[in-house]
Amino acid sequence: MRRKFRAVFFVLLLSAAAVGQQTSPAKGTAAAAKDGVLSGKQLYAANCAVCHGSDAKGGGPFSPQLKTWPPDLTQLAKKNNGVFPAMRVSEAIDGEYEKPAHGSREMPIWGPVFRSQAHGHNDSAQLRINHLVKYLESQQK
């Protein structure tokens, strides 16, 4: 049952990512990044808000379904002596560098998803992750 739940959850998140990818604004619009990749805010809305909430405080619509409530992403700098932990956030989003000590992590590993969506050097997975990190940094309280 748990395996089926995780599969449905992952498909839901991939669908959200695909929808976000399809709604990429034209270059030159205020919402588009200058490098042609979706803005951090758009990437967050398409991939993260379902769990972390549109306000990044951890109350997304899927939160009650998780074993552990998603963290308040607006408090990351505060919990790190006032310094935003950009590298840790980047690695958490990518997921390829984290090896959980016990069991699997609930947060999807976005690095491979973003790499599969990348269509060239100007649309790389790392650019997407960088945009998300900068957006989350801008949301710190």
N, C-alpha and C positions, 0 to 999 in steps of 0.2 A: 504494500500500500504506500509506504514512504517513497519507494522508488518511483512509483507512478505519479505521486504528488510532485516530486522534484522534476520529473520529466515535463509535466504540465506547466509547472512554474517556469522552467527554462524556456519552453516554447512561447509562453506568454511574454517573457522578457525579450526574446528574440523578435517576436512580432512587433513589440513596441519599438525596438531598435530599427526594424525594417521600415515601419511607418515614419519614424523620425528621419530616416535616410531619404525616403521618397518625398518628404516635404521640404527638401533643401531649397532655400530661397535663392533667387538669382543673385549673381555677383553685383555688388554695388548697393544692395539694399542695406538698411541699417542693421538688420538682424544677421546678415551674412558676415563671416569673418573674411578678412582681406585675402587669406590664402585659399579660399574656396571651400573650406571645411565648415560644417555647421558650428555655430557659436557654442560656447560652453553652456550657456543657458538652454539652448535648444537640445544639446546632447543630454543635459541633466533631465530636462522634461521628458525626453523620449526613453531614457534608460534607467534613471535613478529615482525619479519622483514616485514611482509606483510603491517603493518601499520606504524611502527617506522623506517623502512628502514634498509638495511643491514649495514649502517654506524651508526645506532641508533640516527640519527639526525631528524627523524620525516617525512621523505619523501618516505615512502614505496608506492608500487603500488596502495594500496587501500586508501591511505590518502585523495585523492580528493573526495572520496565518503562519507567521514565523516563530521558531522556537525562542529566539532572542530578538527583542525589540531593536530595530535599527538605531544606531547612534544619532545624536543631534550633531549634524555636520557644521552647525554654526558655532560650535564651542571648541573646535579642534585647536585653534591657537591658544585659547584661554587655558585649555588642559595641557598645553605644551609651553608653559611659562611665557605666554604672549607671543610666541613665534609660530607661525603657520608651518606645519610639518609637510612641506610640499613633496619631498621625496617619498615619505611614507604614504602619503595620499596617492601619489602616482603609482607606487608599487601595489597598493591595495586595489586600485582600479584595474591595473594590468593583470594582477593575480598570478602571473607566471613566476614571480619571485617568492611568493609566500608558500610555505609548506606547513600546513597546520600540524601541530604536535599530536593532536588527538582528533580523529575523525575528519570529516570534510567541513568546509566553510559553507555558510548559507549564501553569502553574497556571490553572485555569478562572477566568473572570471571574464572580464570584458576585453582583455588584450586580444585573445584569438578572434572574438567577434568583430572587433574593430579592424584587425588585420584582414579578415575575410571581406570586409566592406571597402578596404582601401583600394583605390584604382590607380595608384601611381605615387610618385614622390610628393606631390603637393597635397595628397589626400591620405597621409599615412596614419597608422594607428597611433603613433606617438603624438602626432599633432592633435588628434581627438582627445587623447588623455591629457595633454598639456592644456587644451581649452577647458576641459572639465576641472582641472586643478586650479587654473586661474579663476574660474567662476566660483568655485568653492572658497577660494581665498577671499574673494570679494564679498562673500556672504558671512564672514566672521563678525561676531558681536563683541 
